[in-house]
Amino acid sequence: IVYLTLDSSKTPDRFDWTEDEIEKLEDKIVLIPSMIDKIPNLVEDFLNPATLLVRDLDINSTIRQYSKLIQYLNYNSMDS
């Protein structure tokens, strides 16, 4: 289970999970921050390399726009 977050400190809310769900899912959750230096992140380690590999212009444009949106959200959340 991939959990995308703007920063690495946020984790899934387990408030309404049962003990059985926590036990089954805890080791299957992978946290991937959007943009954090020195650790793997969505923008630098997946989206940017994907734009170099994808040849379809529509898909490439979508990936680039998504990357820009994440960067925008990341920088604006750091300002507040």
C-alpha positions as CSV (number, residue, x, y, z in Angstrom):
1,I,0.0,0.0,0.0
2,V,1.6,3.3,-1.1
3,Y,0.8,6.3,1.1
4,L,1.7,9.6,-0.6
5,T,2.4,12.5,1.6
6,L,3.8,16.0,1.2
7,D,6.3,15.4,4.1
8,S,7.7,12.3,5.7
9,S,6.2,13.0,9.1
10,K,2.6,12.4,8.1
11,T,1.3,8.8,8.4
12,P,-2.1,7.2,7.6
13,D,-4.8,7.9,10.2
14,R,-5.5,4.6,12.0
15,F,-8.2,5.9,14.2
16,D,-11.0,3.7,12.9
17,W,-8.8,0.6,12.1
18,T,-9.4,-2.6,14.0
19,E,-6.6,-4.4,15.7
20,D,-6.8,-7.0,13.0
21,E,-6.5,-4.4,10.2
22,I,-3.5,-2.8,11.9
23,E,-1.8,-6.2,12.2
24,K,-2.4,-7.1,8.6
25,L,-1.6,-3.7,7.0
26,E,1.1,-2.2,9.2
27,D,4.0,-3.9,7.4
28,K,2.5,-3.4,3.9
29,I,2.3,0.4,4.1
30,V,5.1,2.3,2.3
31,L,5.3,6.0,3.0
32,I,6.6,8.1,0.0
33,P,7.0,11.8,0.6
34,S,6.6,14.1,-2.3
35,M,9.8,16.0,-2.1
36,I,12.4,15.4,0.7
37,D,16.1,15.7,0.2
38,K,18.3,12.7,1.0
39,I,15.6,10.1,0.9
40,P,13.6,8.6,-2.0
41,N,10.7,10.7,-2.9
42,L,7.9,10.8,-5.5
43,V,9.1,13.8,-7.6
44,E,12.8,13.2,-7.9
45,D,12.8,9.4,-7.9
46,F,9.7,8.5,-9.9
47,L,8.0,11.4,-11.7
48,N,11.1,13.2,-13.1
49,P,12.7,10.0,-14.4
50,A,9.3,8.9,-15.9
51,T,9.2,12.0,-18.0
52,L,12.4,11.0,-19.6
53,L,11.1,7.5,-20.4
54,V,7.5,8.2,-21.5
55,R,7.2,9.0,-25.2
56,D,3.5,9.6,-25.4
57,L,3.1,13.4,-25.3
58,D,-0.2,13.4,-23.4
59,I,1.0,11.1,-20.7
60,N,4.3,13.0,-20.4
61,S,2.4,16.2,-20.1
62,T,0.2,14.8,-17.4
63,I,3.2,13.5,-15.4
64,R,5.0,16.9,-15.7
65,Q,1.8,18.8,-14.6
66,Y,1.4,16.4,-11.6
67,S,5.0,17.0,-10.7
68,K,4.5,20.8,-10.8
69,L,1.4,20.5,-8.7
70,I,3.1,18.5,-6.0
71,Q,6.0,21.0,-6.0
72,Y,3.6,23.9,-5.7
73,L,1.7,22.2,-2.9
74,N,4.9,21.3,-1.1
75,Y,6.4,24.9,-1.3
76,N,3.1,26.5,-0.3
77,S,2.6,24.2,2.7
78,M,6.1,25.0,3.9
79,D,5.2,28.7,3.8
80,S,2.3,28.3,6.1
